[in-house]
């Protein structure tokens, strides 16, 4: 497995991963309704966002992105057949480290409020705490370590 920074050329492969996730699955159409398209993602990568990906078996199998302007962990997605291999944890750490390096004292993210969801469990194991539920989404936060 190889981990590296996301480039604009990786954007189509990121969409393949994002729409294939088991939890919080969103189609390309649903993402577009939220303003997330290949074009908008390239623009974000050129300004406010930065990301990392994992490649295995000749393809992108997971990625994470953060928003440096807000301190948000914006997305973490791993193909279902690659779950449970530590990919999500490593991608999460890479995004967190970048956001911490920008001076954020607290990071935040949105996830499903449903107990037992893999993402929610991963964030909890990595020190994220539940802050509130709004509009059917769980807001989690993490304070800068030590």
Buried (B, 14 or more C-beta within 10 A) or exposed (E): EEBEEBEEEBBEBBBBBBBBBEBBEBEBEEBEEEEBBBEBBBEBBEEBBBBBBBBBEEEBBBBBBBBBEEBBBBBBBBBEEBBEBEBBBBBBBBBBEBBBEEEBEEBBBBBBBEEEBBBBEBBEEEEBEBBEEEEEBBBBBBEEEE
